Amino acid sequence: MAWLVAYLYLACGSALAVAAMVNSVRRDEPLPVWERLAILIVGPLLLPLAAILAVIDILQDWRA
């Protein structure tokens, strides 16, 4: 179950960050506040959390 949560965080977070950056380049103006917050949350929080959850799940499977 933890691996599913980890991969969902990775997929949704990465897609959100990429979409915000592409949208900003197309408009040629600064990012809105919600997009800046999304990038700030995705980078330092969600991606490492997803990696940690994936490692925990792998270790639990390996020990069993």
Stockholm file with secondary structure:
# STOCKHOLM 1.0

chainA/1-64         MAWLVAYLYLACGSALAVAAMVNSVRRDEPLPVWERLAILIVGPLLLPLAAILAVIDILQDWRA
#=GR chainA/1-64 SS CHHHHHHHHHHHHHHHHHHHHHHHHHHTSCCCHHHHHHHHHIIIIIHHHHHHHHHHHHHHHHHC
#=GC SS_cons        CHHHHHHHHHHHHHHHHHHHHHHHHHHTSCCCHHHHHHHHHIIIIIHHHHHHHHHHHHHHHHHC
//
